[in-house]
Amino acid sequence: MNTVHEAKIKQIVAKVLGVNAEEIRNHENFVEAYGADSMSGIEILAGIEGAFQVRVDEAYLPQIISVDSILGFIHETLPAAECA
């Protein structure tokens, strides 16, 4: 797992949800653990696009439920060299 990617994702999620990045656990569901709603999901999606210079189709939004799910998407999307 790329800890740089993980840290970026946690920073984005923390900013959007108003929580401390160190409190975010990779497997925790954003809605259940942090009270995320659909609007915060869109903000997280936009943050991911900006931070990783990727395009995320809004159809993927329901799958963005945890740090782990975002990491999976990033690892599928970015070239292998960037995920090492």
PyMOL Python script that loads the backbone (N, CA, C, O; Angstrom):
from pymol import cmd

cmd.read_pdbstr("""\
ATOM      1  N   MET A   1       0.840  -1.174   0.000  1.00  0.00           N
ATOM      2  CA  MET A   1       0.000   0.000   0.000  1.00  0.00           C
ATOM      3  C   MET A   1       0.885   1.237   0.000  1.00  0.00           C
ATOM      4  O   MET A   1       1.918   1.273   0.669  1.00  0.00           O
ATOM      5  N   ASN A   2       0.484   2.223  -0.736  1.00  0.00           N
ATOM      6  CA  ASN A   2       1.238   3.465  -0.815  1.00  0.00           C
ATOM      7  C   ASN A   2       0.787   4.397   0.305  1.00  0.00           C
ATOM      8  O   ASN A   2      -0.336   4.902   0.293  1.00  0.00           O
ATOM      9  N   THR A   3       1.675   4.619   1.270  1.00  0.00           N
ATOM     10  CA  THR A   3       1.302   5.442   2.424  1.00  0.00           C
ATOM     11  C   THR A   3       1.142   6.909   2.059  1.00  0.00           C
ATOM     12  O   THR A   3       0.416   7.636   2.738  1.00  0.00           O
ATOM     13  N   VAL A   4       1.814   7.360   0.989  1.00  0.00           N
ATOM     14  CA  VAL A   4       1.630   8.740   0.530  1.00  0.00           C
ATOM     15  C   VAL A   4       0.208   8.918   0.026  1.00  0.00           C
ATOM     16  O   VAL A   4      -0.443   9.912   0.349  1.00  0.00           O
ATOM     17  N   HIS A   5      -0.277   7.972  -0.756  1.00  0.00           N
ATOM     18  CA  HIS A   5      -1.653   8.029  -1.250  1.00  0.00           C
ATOM     19  C   HIS A   5      -2.639   7.976  -0.084  1.00  0.00           C
ATOM     20  O   HIS A   5      -3.614   8.726  -0.047  1.00  0.00           O
ATOM     21  N   GLU A   6      -2.378   7.096   0.844  1.00  0.00           N
ATOM     22  CA  GLU A   6      -3.252   6.956   2.006  1.00  0.00           C
ATOM     23  C   GLU A   6      -3.325   8.271   2.782  1.00  0.00           C
ATOM     24  O   GLU A   6      -4.409   8.697   3.180  1.00  0.00           O
ATOM     25  N   ALA A   7      -2.186   8.910   2.996  1.00  0.00           N
ATOM     26  CA  ALA A   7      -2.157  10.173   3.735  1.00  0.00           C
ATOM     27  C   ALA A   7      -2.909  11.266   2.988  1.00  0.00           C
ATOM     28  O   ALA A   7      -3.634  12.045   3.607  1.00  0.00           O
ATOM     29  N   LYS A   8      -2.751  11.338   1.666  1.00  0.00           N
ATOM     30  CA  LYS A   8      -3.477  12.334   0.866  1.00  0.00           C
ATOM     31  C   LYS A   8      -4.979  12.123   0.981  1.00  0.00           C
ATOM     32  O   LYS A   8      -5.740  13.072   1.169  1.00  0.00           O
ATOM     33  N   ILE A   9      -5.391  10.872   0.866  1.00  0.00           N
ATOM     34  CA  ILE A   9      -6.823  10.558   0.939  1.00  0.00           C
ATOM     35  C   ILE A   9      -7.373  10.943   2.311  1.00  0.00           C
ATOM     36  O   ILE A   9      -8.438  11.553   2.405  1.00  0.00           O
ATOM     37  N   LYS A  10      -6.657  10.593   3.361  1.00  0.00           N
ATOM     38  CA  LYS A  10      -7.119  10.924   4.712  1.00  0.00           C
ATOM     39  C   LYS A  10      -7.202  12.429   4.921  1.00  0.00           C
ATOM     40  O   LYS A  10      -8.107  12.903   5.607  1.00  0.00           O
ATOM     41  N   GLN A  11      -6.274  13.191   4.343  1.00  0.00           N
ATOM     42  CA  GLN A  11      -6.324  14.645   4.461  1.00  0.00           C
ATOM     43  C   GLN A  11      -7.558  15.208   3.772  1.00  0.00           C
ATOM     44  O   GLN A  11      -8.221  16.100   4.301  1.00  0.00           O
ATOM     45  N   ILE A  12      -7.861  14.686   2.602  1.00  0.00           N
ATOM     46  CA  ILE A  12      -9.054  15.129   1.865  1.00  0.00           C
ATOM     47  C   ILE A  12     -10.314  14.817   2.664  1.00  0.00           C
ATOM     48  O   ILE A  12     -11.170  15.681   2.852  1.00  0.00           O
ATOM     49  N   VAL A  13     -10.420  13.593   3.124  1.00  0.00           N
ATOM     50  CA  VAL A  13     -11.605  13.161   3.880  1.00  0.00           C
ATOM     51  C   VAL A  13     -11.737  13.967   5.169  1.00  0.00           C
ATOM     52  O   VAL A  13     -12.835  14.395   5.527  1.00  0.00           O
ATOM     53  N   ALA A  14     -10.633  14.171   5.856  1.00  0.00           N
ATOM     54  CA  ALA A  14     -10.653  14.925   7.110  1.00  0.00           C
ATOM     55  C   ALA A  14     -11.136  16.346   6.883  1.00  0.00           C
ATOM     56  O   ALA A  14     -11.943  16.865   7.654  1.00  0.00           O
ATOM     57  N   LYS A  15     -10.648  16.968   5.837  1.00  0.00           N
ATOM     58  CA  LYS A  15     -11.054  18.348   5.534  1.00  0.00           C
ATOM     59  C   LYS A  15     -12.549  18.426   5.217  1.00  0.00           C
ATOM     60  O   LYS A  15     -13.256  19.298   5.721  1.00  0.00           O
ATOM     61  N   VAL A  16     -13.015  17.514   4.385  1.00  0.00           N
ATOM     62  CA  VAL A  16     -14.424  17.522   3.978  1.00  0.00           C
ATOM     63  C   VAL A  16     -15.347  17.212   5.151  1.00  0.00           C
ATOM     64  O   VAL A  16     -16.382  17.858   5.316  1.00  0.00           O
ATOM     65  N   LEU A  17     -14.975  16.229   5.964  1.00  0.00           N
ATOM     66  CA  LEU A  17     -15.862  15.771   7.036  1.00  0.00           C
ATOM     67  C   LEU A  17     -15.623  16.475   8.366  1.00  0.00           C
ATOM     68  O   LEU A  17     -16.373  16.277   9.322  1.00  0.00           O
ATOM     69  N   GLY A  18     -14.579  17.296   8.428  1.00  0.00           N
ATOM     70  CA  GLY A  18     -14.313  18.039   9.655  1.00  0.00           C
ATOM     71  C   GLY A  18     -13.851  17.172  10.810  1.00  0.00           C
ATOM     72  O   GLY A  18     -14.214  17.402  11.963  1.00  0.00           O
ATOM     73  N   VAL A  19     -13.046  16.172  10.485  1.00  0.00           N
ATOM     74  CA  VAL A  19     -12.482  15.298  11.514  1.00  0.00           C
ATOM     75  C   VAL A  19     -10.965  15.342  11.421  1.00  0.00           C
ATOM     76  O   VAL A  19     -10.408  15.846  10.446  1.00  0.00           O
ATOM     77  N   ASN A  20     -10.310  14.816  12.430  1.00  0.00           N
ATOM     78  CA  ASN A  20      -8.859  14.746  12.456  1.00  0.00           C
ATOM     79  C   ASN A  20      -8.410  13.574  11.586  1.00  0.00           C
ATOM     80  O   ASN A  20      -8.936  12.469  11.720  1.00  0.00           O
ATOM     81  N   ALA A  21      -7.449  13.803  10.699  1.00  0.00           N
ATOM     82  CA  ALA A  21      -6.979  12.748   9.788  1.00  0.00           C
ATOM     83  C   ALA A  21      -6.468  11.526  10.536  1.00  0.00           C
ATOM     84  O   ALA A  21      -6.612  10.401  10.056  1.00  0.00           O
ATOM     85  N   GLU A  22      -5.873  11.735  11.707  1.00  0.00           N
ATOM     86  CA  GLU A  22      -5.339  10.610  12.475  1.00  0.00           C
ATOM     87  C   GLU A  22      -6.444   9.716  13.034  1.00  0.00           C
ATOM     88  O   GLU A  22      -6.186   8.563  13.382  1.00  0.00           O
ATOM     89  N   GLU A  23      -7.656  10.226  13.122  1.00  0.00           N
ATOM     90  CA  GLU A  23      -8.784   9.445  13.646  1.00  0.00           C
ATOM     91  C   GLU A  23      -9.413   8.542  12.583  1.00  0.00           C
ATOM     92  O   GLU A  23     -10.157   7.619  12.913  1.00  0.00           O
ATOM     93  N   ILE A  24      -9.119   8.802  11.332  1.00  0.00           N
ATOM     94  CA  ILE A  24      -9.762   8.066  10.238  1.00  0.00           C
ATOM     95  C   ILE A  24      -9.109   6.696  10.084  1.00  0.00           C
ATOM     96  O   ILE A  24      -7.891   6.585   9.948  1.00  0.00           O
ATOM     97  N   ARG A  25      -9.936   5.662  10.108  1.00  0.00           N
ATOM     98  CA  ARG A  25      -9.483   4.289   9.914  1.00  0.00           C
ATOM     99  C   ARG A  25      -9.834   3.863   8.488  1.00  0.00           C
ATOM    100  O   ARG A  25     -10.918   4.167   7.990  1.00  0.00           O
ATOM    101  N   ASN A  26      -8.933   3.176   7.856  1.00  0.00           N
ATOM    102  CA  ASN A  26      -9.082   2.831   6.442  1.00  0.00           C
ATOM    103  C   ASN A  26     -10.366   2.077   6.109  1.00  0.00           C
ATOM    104  O   ASN A  26     -10.957   2.301   5.052  1.00  0.00           O
ATOM    105  N   HIS A  27     -10.793   1.205   6.981  1.00  0.00           N
ATOM    106  CA  HIS A  27     -11.934   0.344   6.682  1.00  0.00           C
ATOM    107  C   HIS A  27     -13.278   0.965   7.060  1.00  0.00           C
ATOM    108  O   HIS A  27     -14.320   0.453   6.651  1.00  0.00           O
ATOM    109  N   GLU A  28     -13.280   2.049   7.824  1.00  0.00           N
ATOM    110  CA  GLU A  28     -14.534   2.608   8.325  1.00  0.00           C
ATOM    111  C   GLU A  28     -15.346   3.293   7.227  1.00  0.00           C
ATOM    112  O   GLU A  28     -14.817   4.036   6.401  1.00  0.00           O
ATOM    113  N   ASN A  29     -16.628   3.018   7.250  1.00  0.00           N
ATOM    114  CA  ASN A  29     -17.574   3.598   6.309  1.00  0.00           C
ATOM    115  C   ASN A  29     -17.759   5.078   6.646  1.00  0.00           C
ATOM    116  O   ASN A  29     -18.052   5.423   7.791  1.00  0.00           O
ATOM    117  N   PHE A  30     -17.588   5.953   5.653  1.00  0.00           N
ATOM    118  CA  PHE A  30     -17.678   7.389   5.889  1.00  0.00           C
ATOM    119  C   PHE A  30     -19.033   7.821   6.452  1.00  0.00           C
ATOM    120  O   PHE A  30     -19.094   8.714   7.297  1.00  0.00           O
ATOM    121  N   VAL A  31     -20.100   7.204   5.999  1.00  0.00           N
ATOM    122  CA  VAL A  31     -21.441   7.564   6.466  1.00  0.00           C
ATOM    123  C   VAL A  31     -21.644   7.120   7.908  1.00  0.00           C
ATOM    124  O   VAL A  31     -22.060   7.910   8.756  1.00  0.00           O
ATOM    125  N   GLU A  32     -21.350   5.860   8.180  1.00  0.00           N
ATOM    126  CA  GLU A  32     -21.587   5.306   9.511  1.00  0.00           C
ATOM    127  C   GLU A  32     -20.649   5.874  10.570  1.00  0.00           C
ATOM    128  O   GLU A  32     -21.076   6.169  11.686  1.00  0.00           O
ATOM    129  N   ALA A  33     -19.379   6.027  10.227  1.00  0.00           N
ATOM    130  CA  ALA A  33     -18.384   6.435  11.219  1.00  0.00           C
ATOM    131  C   ALA A  33     -18.271   7.949  11.384  1.00  0.00           C
ATOM    132  O   ALA A  33     -17.983   8.437  12.477  1.00  0.00           O
ATOM    133  N   TYR A  34     -18.499   8.694  10.296  1.00  0.00           N
ATOM    134  CA  TYR A  34     -18.226  10.129  10.349  1.00  0.00           C
ATOM    135  C   TYR A  34     -19.407  11.008   9.933  1.00  0.00           C
ATOM    136  O   TYR A  34     -19.282  12.231   9.884  1.00  0.00           O
ATOM    137  N   GLY A  35     -20.537  10.396   9.637  1.00  0.00           N
ATOM    138  CA  GLY A  35     -21.733  11.166   9.304  1.00  0.00           C
ATOM    139  C   GLY A  35     -21.713  11.807   7.929  1.00  0.00           C
ATOM    140  O   GLY A  35     -22.367  12.828   7.718  1.00  0.00           O
ATOM    141  N   ALA A  36     -20.978  11.232   6.993  1.00  0.00           N
ATOM    142  CA  ALA A  36     -20.922  11.776   5.631  1.00  0.00           C
ATOM    143  C   ALA A  36     -22.290  11.690   4.970  1.00  0.00           C
ATOM    144  O   ALA A  36     -23.095  10.811   5.278  1.00  0.00           O
ATOM    145  N   ASP A  37     -22.534  12.620   4.056  1.00  0.00           N
ATOM    146  CA  ASP A  37     -23.758  12.580   3.259  1.00  0.00           C
ATOM    147  C   ASP A  37     -23.385  12.653   1.781  1.00  0.00           C
ATOM    148  O   ASP A  37     -22.202  12.645   1.442  1.00  0.00           O
ATOM    149  N   SER A  38     -24.373  12.722   0.908  1.00  0.00           N
ATOM    150  CA  SER A  38     -24.079  12.696  -0.524  1.00  0.00           C
ATOM    151  C   SER A  38     -23.267  13.916  -0.960  1.00  0.00           C
ATOM    152  O   SER A  38     -22.424  13.811  -1.850  1.00  0.00           O
ATOM    153  N   MET A  39     -23.512  15.058  -0.348  1.00  0.00           N
ATOM    154  CA  MET A  39     -22.763  16.257  -0.711  1.00  0.00           C
ATOM    155  C   MET A  39     -21.287  16.115  -0.317  1.00  0.00           C
ATOM    156  O   MET A  39     -20.402  16.503  -1.079  1.00  0.00           O
ATOM    157  N   SER A  40     -21.026  15.568   0.858  1.00  0.00           N
ATOM    158  CA  SER A  40     -19.634  15.378   1.258  1.00  0.00           C
ATOM    159  C   SER A  40     -18.967  14.325   0.372  1.00  0.00           C
ATOM    160  O   SER A  40     -17.762  14.399   0.131  1.00  0.00           O
ATOM    161  N   GLY A  41     -19.721  13.364  -0.107  1.00  0.00           N
ATOM    162  CA  GLY A  41     -19.180  12.381  -1.046  1.00  0.00           C
ATOM    163  C   GLY A  41     -18.716  13.038  -2.331  1.00  0.00           C
ATOM    164  O   GLY A  41     -17.669  12.686  -2.874  1.00  0.00           O
ATOM    165  N   ILE A  42     -19.499  13.998  -2.820  1.00  0.00           N
ATOM    166  CA  ILE A  42     -19.119  14.736  -4.028  1.00  0.00           C
ATOM    167  C   ILE A  42     -17.864  15.567  -3.767  1.00  0.00           C
ATOM    168  O   ILE A  42     -16.991  15.657  -4.630  1.00  0.00           O
ATOM    169  N   GLU A  43     -17.770  16.170  -2.589  1.00  0.00           N
ATOM    170  CA  GLU A  43     -16.582  16.956  -2.243  1.00  0.00           C
ATOM    171  C   GLU A  43     -15.343  16.064  -2.140  1.00  0.00           C
ATOM    172  O   GLU A  43     -14.260  16.448  -2.581  1.00  0.00           O
ATOM    173  N   ILE A  44     -15.504  14.885  -1.562  1.00  0.00           N
ATOM    174  CA  ILE A  44     -14.385  13.935  -1.490  1.00  0.00           C
ATOM    175  C   ILE A  44     -13.967  13.535  -2.900  1.00  0.00           C
ATOM    176  O   ILE A  44     -12.777  13.489  -3.211  1.00  0.00           O
ATOM    177  N   LEU A  45     -14.936  13.251  -3.742  1.00  0.00           N
ATOM    178  CA  LEU A  45     -14.674  12.887  -5.133  1.00  0.00           C
ATOM    179  C   LEU A  45     -13.875  13.984  -5.835  1.00  0.00           C
ATOM    180  O   LEU A  45     -12.899  13.691  -6.525  1.00  0.00           O
ATOM    181  N   ALA A  46     -14.278  15.238  -5.666  1.00  0.00           N
ATOM    182  CA  ALA A  46     -13.570  16.364  -6.281  1.00  0.00           C
ATOM    183  C   ALA A  46     -12.152  16.478  -5.734  1.00  0.00           C
ATOM    184  O   ALA A  46     -11.215  16.761  -6.481  1.00  0.00           O
ATOM    185  N   GLY A  47     -11.997  16.258  -4.440  1.00  0.00           N
ATOM    186  CA  GLY A  47     -10.671  16.302  -3.833  1.00  0.00           C
ATOM    187  C   GLY A  47      -9.751  15.227  -4.373  1.00  0.00           C
ATOM    188  O   GLY A  47      -8.567  15.470  -4.604  1.00  0.00           O
ATOM    189  N   ILE A  48     -10.293  14.048  -4.573  1.00  0.00           N
ATOM    190  CA  ILE A  48      -9.515  12.934  -5.129  1.00  0.00           C
ATOM    191  C   ILE A  48      -9.075  13.268  -6.555  1.00  0.00           C
ATOM    192  O   ILE A  48      -7.926  13.037  -6.930  1.00  0.00           O
ATOM    193  N   GLU A  49     -10.003  13.814  -7.342  1.00  0.00           N
ATOM    194  CA  GLU A  49      -9.661  14.184  -8.717  1.00  0.00           C
ATOM    195  C   GLU A  49      -8.524  15.203  -8.748  1.00  0.00           C
ATOM    196  O   GLU A  49      -7.594  15.082  -9.545  1.00  0.00           O
ATOM    197  N   GLY A  50      -8.605  16.195  -7.885  1.00  0.00           N
ATOM    198  CA  GLY A  50      -7.575  17.226  -7.856  1.00  0.00           C
ATOM    199  C   GLY A  50      -6.239  16.720  -7.350  1.00  0.00           C
ATOM    200  O   GLY A  50      -5.197  17.037  -7.923  1.00  0.00           O
ATOM    201  N   ALA A  51      -6.258  15.944  -6.293  1.00  0.00           N
ATOM    202  CA  ALA A  51      -5.018  15.469  -5.677  1.00  0.00           C
ATOM    203  C   ALA A  51      -4.273  14.464  -6.544  1.00  0.00           C
ATOM    204  O   ALA A  51      -3.043  14.439  -6.560  1.00  0.00           O
ATOM    205  N   PHE A  52      -5.017  13.643  -7.261  1.00  0.00           N
ATOM    206  CA  PHE A  52      -4.387  12.572  -8.030  1.00  0.00           C
ATOM    207  C   PHE A  52      -4.438  12.792  -9.540  1.00  0.00           C
ATOM    208  O   PHE A  52      -3.983  11.948 -10.312  1.00  0.00           O
ATOM    209  N   GLN A  53      -4.993  13.926  -9.954  1.00  0.00           N
ATOM    210  CA  GLN A  53      -5.093  14.243 -11.377  1.00  0.00           C
ATOM    211  C   GLN A  53      -5.735  13.105 -12.165  1.00  0.00           C
ATOM    212  O   GLN A  53      -5.225  12.669 -13.197  1.00  0.00           O
ATOM    213  N   VAL A  54      -6.874  12.638 -11.643  1.00  0.00           N
ATOM    214  CA  VAL A  54      -7.638  11.582 -12.306  1.00  0.00           C
ATOM    215  C   VAL A  54      -9.068  12.079 -12.490  1.00  0.00           C
ATOM    216  O   VAL A  54      -9.505  13.006 -11.809  1.00  0.00           O
ATOM    217  N   ARG A  55      -9.777  11.467 -13.397  1.00  0.00           N
ATOM    218  CA  ARG A  55     -11.190  11.758 -13.596  1.00  0.00           C
ATOM    219  C   ARG A  55     -11.966  10.614 -12.995  1.00  0.00           C
ATOM    220  O   ARG A  55     -11.747   9.455 -13.345  1.00  0.00           O
ATOM    221  N   VAL A  56     -12.884  10.935 -12.081  1.00  0.00           N
ATOM    222  CA  VAL A  56     -13.698   9.922 -11.436  1.00  0.00           C
ATOM    223  C   VAL A  56     -15.144  10.137 -11.887  1.00  0.00           C
ATOM    224  O   VAL A  56     -15.737  11.181 -11.616  1.00  0.00           O
ATOM    225  N   ASP A  57     -15.694   9.162 -12.562  1.00  0.00           N
ATOM    226  CA  ASP A  57     -17.074   9.239 -13.009  1.00  0.00           C
ATOM    227  C   ASP A  57     -17.992   9.268 -11.790  1.00  0.00           C
ATOM    228  O   ASP A  57     -17.770   8.533 -10.828  1.00  0.00           O
ATOM    229  N   GLU A  58     -19.015  10.107 -11.827  1.00  0.00           N
ATOM    230  CA  GLU A  58     -19.933  10.214 -10.694  1.00  0.00           C
ATOM    231  C   GLU A  58     -20.653   8.900 -10.409  1.00  0.00           C
ATOM    232  O   GLU A  58     -21.152   8.700  -9.301  1.00  0.00           O
ATOM    233  N   ALA A  59     -20.714   8.012 -11.380  1.00  0.00           N
ATOM    234  CA  ALA A  59     -21.314   6.700 -11.160  1.00  0.00           C
ATOM    235  C   ALA A  59     -20.524   5.903 -10.124  1.00  0.00           C
ATOM    236  O   ALA A  59     -21.050   4.971  -9.517  1.00  0.00           O
ATOM    237  N   TYR A  60     -19.261   6.275  -9.927  1.00  0.00           N
ATOM    238  CA  TYR A  60     -18.409   5.601  -8.950  1.00  0.00           C
ATOM    239  C   TYR A  60     -18.692   6.078  -7.527  1.00  0.00           C
ATOM    240  O   TYR A  60     -18.267   5.438  -6.565  1.00  0.00           O
ATOM    241  N   LEU A  61     -19.403   7.195  -7.385  1.00  0.00           N
ATOM    242  CA  LEU A  61     -19.653   7.801  -6.077  1.00  0.00           C
ATOM    243  C   LEU A  61     -20.176   6.830  -5.018  1.00  0.00           C
ATOM    244  O   LEU A  61     -19.686   6.871  -3.890  1.00  0.00           O
ATOM    245  N   PRO A  62     -21.140   5.963  -5.318  1.00  0.00           N
ATOM    246  CA  PRO A  62     -21.617   5.030  -4.281  1.00  0.00           C
ATOM    247  C   PRO A  62     -20.553   4.049  -3.778  1.00  0.00           C
ATOM    248  O   PRO A  62     -20.713   3.447  -2.716  1.00  0.00           O
ATOM    249  N   GLN A  63     -19.479   3.891  -4.536  1.00  0.00           N
ATOM    250  CA  GLN A  63     -18.418   2.980  -4.135  1.00  0.00           C
ATOM    251  C   GLN A  63     -17.361   3.659  -3.261  1.00  0.00           C
ATOM    252  O   GLN A  63     -16.511   2.990  -2.674  1.00  0.00           O
ATOM    253  N   ILE A  64     -17.420   4.992  -3.180  1.00  0.00           N
ATOM    254  CA  ILE A  64     -16.463   5.736  -2.359  1.00  0.00           C
ATOM    255  C   ILE A  64     -17.013   5.772  -0.934  1.00  0.00           C
ATOM    256  O   ILE A  64     -17.672   6.729  -0.528  1.00  0.00           O
ATOM    257  N   ILE A  65     -16.728   4.717  -0.196  1.00  0.00           N
ATOM    258  CA  ILE A  65     -17.314   4.588   1.140  1.00  0.00           C
ATOM    259  C   ILE A  65     -16.278   4.541   2.251  1.00  0.00           C
ATOM    260  O   ILE A  65     -16.616   4.655   3.430  1.00  0.00           O
ATOM    261  N   SER A  66     -14.996   4.372   1.869  1.00  0.00           N
ATOM    262  CA  SER A  66     -13.946   4.271   2.877  1.00  0.00           C
ATOM    263  C   SER A  66     -12.606   4.624   2.241  1.00  0.00           C
ATOM    264  O   SER A  66     -12.493   4.722   1.019  1.00  0.00           O
ATOM    265  N   VAL A  67     -11.607   4.811   3.072  1.00  0.00           N
ATOM    266  CA  VAL A  67     -10.258   5.046   2.564  1.00  0.00           C
ATOM    267  C   VAL A  67      -9.818   3.856   1.719  1.00  0.00           C
ATOM    268  O   VAL A  67      -9.219   4.036   0.659  1.00  0.00           O
ATOM    269  N   ASP A  68     -10.106   2.656   2.177  1.00  0.00           N
ATOM    270  CA  ASP A  68      -9.725   1.449   1.422  1.00  0.00           C
ATOM    271  C   ASP A  68     -10.342   1.435   0.021  1.00  0.00           C
ATOM    272  O   ASP A  68      -9.677   1.065  -0.947  1.00  0.00           O
ATOM    273  N   SER A  69     -11.613   1.839  -0.089  1.00  0.00           N
ATOM    274  CA  SER A  69     -12.257   1.829  -1.410  1.00  0.00           C
ATOM    275  C   SER A  69     -11.617   2.857  -2.333  1.00  0.00           C
ATOM    276  O   SER A  69     -11.489   2.611  -3.533  1.00  0.00           O
ATOM    277  N   ILE A  70     -11.217   3.996  -1.797  1.00  0.00           N
ATOM    278  CA  ILE A  70     -10.553   5.014  -2.616  1.00  0.00           C
ATOM    279  C   ILE A  70      -9.163   4.532  -3.024  1.00  0.00           C
ATOM    280  O   ILE A  70      -8.753   4.711  -4.171  1.00  0.00           O
ATOM    281  N   LEU A  71      -8.441   3.922  -2.089  1.00  0.00           N
ATOM    282  CA  LEU A  71      -7.121   3.384  -2.421  1.00  0.00           C
ATOM    283  C   LEU A  71      -7.217   2.357  -3.544  1.00  0.00           C
ATOM    284  O   LEU A  71      -6.382   2.338  -4.449  1.00  0.00           O
ATOM    285  N   GLY A  72      -8.221   1.517  -3.484  1.00  0.00           N
ATOM    286  CA  GLY A  72      -8.424   0.528  -4.546  1.00  0.00           C
ATOM    287  C   GLY A  72      -8.640   1.192  -5.891  1.00  0.00           C
ATOM    288  O   GLY A  72      -8.075   0.766  -6.899  1.00  0.00           O
ATOM    289  N   PHE A  73      -9.454   2.231  -5.907  1.00  0.00           N
ATOM    290  CA  PHE A  73      -9.707   2.962  -7.148  1.00  0.00           C
ATOM    291  C   PHE A  73      -8.418   3.594  -7.669  1.00  0.00           C
ATOM    292  O   PHE A  73      -8.109   3.491  -8.857  1.00  0.00           O
ATOM    293  N   ILE A  74      -7.675   4.241  -6.792  1.00  0.00           N
ATOM    294  CA  ILE A  74      -6.430   4.908  -7.181  1.00  0.00           C
ATOM    295  C   ILE A  74      -5.439   3.890  -7.749  1.00  0.00           C
ATOM    296  O   ILE A  74      -4.787   4.154  -8.759  1.00  0.00           O
ATOM    297  N   HIS A  75      -5.327   2.751  -7.113  1.00  0.00           N
ATOM    298  CA  HIS A  75      -4.384   1.732  -7.574  1.00  0.00           C
ATOM    299  C   HIS A  75      -4.805   1.126  -8.904  1.00  0.00           C
ATOM    300  O   HIS A  75      -3.957   0.676  -9.675  1.00  0.00           O
ATOM    301  N   GLU A  76      -6.092   1.110  -9.179  1.00  0.00           N
ATOM    302  CA  GLU A  76      -6.583   0.621 -10.476  1.00  0.00           C
ATOM    303  C   GLU A  76      -6.395   1.670 -11.561  1.00  0.00           C
ATOM    304  O   GLU A  76      -6.227   1.331 -12.733  1.00  0.00           O
ATOM    305  N   THR A  77      -6.422   2.940 -11.178  1.00  0.00           N
ATOM    306  CA  THR A  77      -6.442   4.023 -12.147  1.00  0.00           C
ATOM    307  C   THR A  77      -5.055   4.548 -12.501  1.00  0.00           C
ATOM    308  O   THR A  77      -4.761   4.787 -13.672  1.00  0.00           O
ATOM    309  N   LEU A  78      -4.210   4.727 -11.504  1.00  0.00           N
ATOM    310  CA  LEU A  78      -2.883   5.282 -11.744  1.00  0.00           C
ATOM    311  C   LEU A  78      -1.957   4.231 -12.336  1.00  0.00           C
ATOM    312  O   LEU A  78      -2.126   3.041 -12.072  1.00  0.00           O
ATOM    313  N   PRO A  79      -0.982   4.652 -13.131  1.00  0.00           N
ATOM    314  CA  PRO A  79       0.012   3.704 -13.627  1.00  0.00           C
ATOM    315  C   PRO A  79       0.722   3.017 -12.466  1.00  0.00           C
ATOM    316  O   PRO A  79       0.892   3.606 -11.398  1.00  0.00           O
ATOM    317  N   ALA A  80       1.126   1.798 -12.674  1.00  0.00           N
ATOM    318  CA  ALA A  80       1.750   0.992 -11.609  1.00  0.00           C
ATOM    319  C   ALA A  80       2.944   1.700 -10.985  1.00  0.00           C
ATOM    320  O   ALA A  80       3.171   1.560  -9.784  1.00  0.00           O
ATOM    321  N   ALA A  81       3.705   2.448 -11.754  1.00  0.00           N
ATOM    322  CA  ALA A  81       4.884   3.127 -11.234  1.00  0.00           C
ATOM    323  C   ALA A  81       4.514   4.161 -10.164  1.00  0.00           C
ATOM    324  O   ALA A  81       5.289   4.389  -9.235  1.00  0.00           O
ATOM    325  N   GLU A  82       3.345   4.781 -10.284  1.00  0.00           N
ATOM    326  CA  GLU A  82       2.933   5.785  -9.318  1.00  0.00           C
ATOM    327  C   GLU A  82       2.378   5.177  -8.042  1.00  0.00           C
ATOM    328  O   GLU A  82       2.232   5.880  -7.042  1.00  0.00           O
ATOM    329  N   CYS A  83       2.068   3.896  -8.054  1.00  0.00           N
ATOM    330  CA  CYS A  83       1.488   3.235  -6.889  1.00  0.00           C
ATOM    331  C   CYS A  83       2.508   2.426  -6.100  1.00  0.00           C
ATOM    332  O   CYS A  83       2.174   1.840  -5.070  1.00  0.00           O
ATOM    333  N   ALA A  84       3.720   2.391  -6.565  1.00  0.00           N
ATOM    334  CA  ALA A  84       4.749   1.587  -5.903  1.00  0.00           C
ATOM    335  C   ALA A  84       5.173   2.206  -4.592  1.00  0.00           C
ATOM    336  O   ALA A  84       6.034   1.660  -3.901  1.00  0.00           O
TER     337      ALA A  84
END
""", "prot")
cmd.dss("prot")
cmd.show_as("cartoon", "prot")
cmd.util.cbc("prot")
cmd.orient("prot")
